[in-house]
Amino acid sequence: MSRVAFVSSRARVLGRVLPGAVILGPTVVGERSLIDSFATLGYPKRSKLLELR
């Protein structure tokens, strides 16, 4: 099964993000960084958290 990474439109990614990673909000990933599968960076918006209630 193929997984894709989710990268927020507000995030700035200069490094590599492997499939399965999640990058939320205005997170910045540096150019010498590697974000591995199953990693989650950042926080969801308050409104998204309230939707889960």
C-alpha angles and dihedrals in degrees: 000000000000119000125197127207119246113221120180116236087235094055123098113214120187097157133054126292118195123215113279097033121125123210115185133193126341095340118154119213113194124232095252093048130109119199109202128214116282092024118132120198127186133010131282119244116270091245091057091052092050090052089063093062 
